[in-house]
């Protein structure tokens, strides 16, 4: 399954559609704090789910991000940063827990999802 994330989508829609396509993965959309100069993990914060992508970004280089199973997590993160100016973080289900995929961001979304299914005993 492929997704086209468009700037008119609410953050909640991005999360819901991503989880429908990849049931053992979760996406978090973050943005840098306005008063900080760096963009490390401690200066990022989650966006309100009722906001649209267009409401958190004025200018767009492109209008959408196309997500597909063969896309690597690192490519997804790069696309969100380039198009929307936001950080996308993918988490994988492992039983009752959600693990960050930063150590395996070279894996495809399909492989991450399969691993999540395997770790969840489904």
Buried (B, 14 or more C-beta within 10 A) or exposed (E): EEBEBBBEBBBBBBBBBBBEBBBBBBBBBBBBEEEEEEBEEEBBEEBEEEBBBBBBBEEBEEEBBEBBBEBBBBBBBBBBEEBBBBBBBBBBBBEEEBBBBEEBBEBBBBBBBBBBBEBBEE
